[in-house]
Amino acid sequence: MKKSLTILVFLALAPARAALADDDCFAPMAEWQPRAAVAEMAAQNGWTVGRIKIDDGCYEIDGTDAEGRPIEVKLHPATLEVIEFEYEEKRRDRNRPDADDDD
């Protein structure tokens, strides 16, 4: 009885775990590529890096593409495979809250 209950709980939680795993990266730190490799990969793609950070165990690049459009790219830390690529809305200048206003 206890064994079948454990199996049922595992099966019930499996879809939720799979959904969460899509956005997260799971790699031992010993296997991670250095930040310099991330910056080099970005340059090879024509991206300008504003910031490299770690989010949900993945590298995340905030920067611009070759055309100057703001981008956010999530990379697997060990393979540098692109997991997610998003074009961002026009960013506001943090020092000028009215930078997007058309006065």
C-alpha positions as CSV (number, residue, x, y, z in Angstrom):
1,M,0.0,0.0,0.0
2,K,2.7,2.4,1.0
3,K,4.7,1.7,-2.2
4,S,1.6,2.3,-4.5
5,L,0.9,5.5,-2.7
6,T,4.4,6.7,-3.3
7,I,4.1,5.8,-7.0
8,L,0.8,7.7,-7.3
9,V,2.3,10.8,-5.7
10,F,5.3,10.7,-8.0
11,L,3.1,10.3,-11.0
12,A,0.8,13.2,-9.9
13,L,3.8,15.5,-9.4
14,A,5.7,14.6,-12.6
15,P,3.9,17.0,-15.0
16,A,4.4,19.9,-12.6
17,R,8.1,19.1,-12.2
18,A,8.5,18.9,-16.0
19,A,6.8,22.3,-16.5
20,L,9.1,23.9,-14.0
21,A,12.2,22.3,-15.5
22,D,11.6,24.0,-18.8
23,D,12.7,27.4,-17.4
24,D,15.5,26.2,-15.1
25,C,19.0,24.9,-15.8
26,F,20.5,22.1,-13.9
27,A,24.2,21.7,-14.2
28,P,26.9,21.3,-11.6
29,M,29.0,24.5,-11.2
30,A,32.1,22.5,-12.2
31,E,30.6,22.1,-15.7
32,W,29.7,25.8,-16.2
33,Q,31.4,27.8,-19.0
34,P,33.1,31.0,-17.7
35,R,31.4,34.3,-18.1
36,A,34.1,35.2,-20.7
37,A,32.8,32.4,-22.9
38,V,29.3,33.8,-22.6
39,A,30.5,37.3,-23.6
40,E,32.5,35.7,-26.6
41,M,29.4,33.8,-27.7
42,A,27.3,37.0,-27.6
43,A,29.9,38.9,-29.6
44,Q,30.0,36.1,-32.2
45,N,26.2,36.5,-32.6
46,G,26.5,40.3,-33.0
47,W,25.0,41.0,-29.5
48,T,26.2,43.8,-27.3
49,V,26.2,42.7,-23.7
50,G,24.8,45.1,-21.1
51,R,24.7,42.5,-18.3
52,I,25.3,38.8,-17.7
53,K,23.5,37.4,-14.7
54,I,22.4,34.1,-13.3
55,D,18.7,33.3,-13.2
56,D,17.1,30.0,-12.3
57,G,20.5,28.3,-12.7
58,C,20.9,29.7,-16.2
59,Y,23.1,32.5,-17.6
60,E,21.0,35.4,-18.8
61,I,22.2,38.1,-21.1
62,D,20.6,41.5,-21.1
63,G,21.8,43.5,-24.1
64,T,21.1,44.5,-27.7
65,D,21.1,42.6,-31.0
66,A,23.1,43.7,-34.1
67,E,20.2,46.1,-35.0
68,G,20.3,47.7,-31.5
69,R,17.0,46.1,-30.3
70,P,17.0,45.2,-26.6
71,I,17.2,41.5,-26.0
72,E,17.1,39.0,-23.2
73,V,18.8,35.6,-23.8
74,K,18.8,32.7,-21.5
75,L,21.6,30.2,-21.9
76,H,22.4,26.8,-20.5
77,P,25.5,27.3,-18.3
78,A,27.4,24.2,-19.4
79,T,26.6,24.1,-23.1
80,L,25.7,27.8,-23.8
81,E,22.7,26.5,-25.7
82,V,20.1,29.2,-26.2
83,I,17.1,28.2,-24.1
84,E,15.1,31.4,-24.5
85,F,15.4,34.5,-26.7
86,E,13.2,37.5,-26.2
87,Y,13.1,40.9,-27.7
88,E,12.4,43.3,-24.9
89,E,10.2,46.4,-24.9
90,K,12.0,49.7,-25.2
91,R,13.9,50.1,-22.0
92,R,13.5,53.3,-19.9
93,D,16.6,55.1,-18.9
94,R,16.7,54.6,-15.1
95,N,18.2,58.1,-14.6
96,R,15.5,59.7,-16.7
97,P,12.0,58.4,-15.9
98,D,10.6,60.6,-18.6
99,A,12.9,59.3,-21.3
100,D,10.1,57.6,-23.2
101,D,7.7,60.5,-23.0
102,D,7.0,62.4,-26.3
103,D,6.7,65.9,-24.9
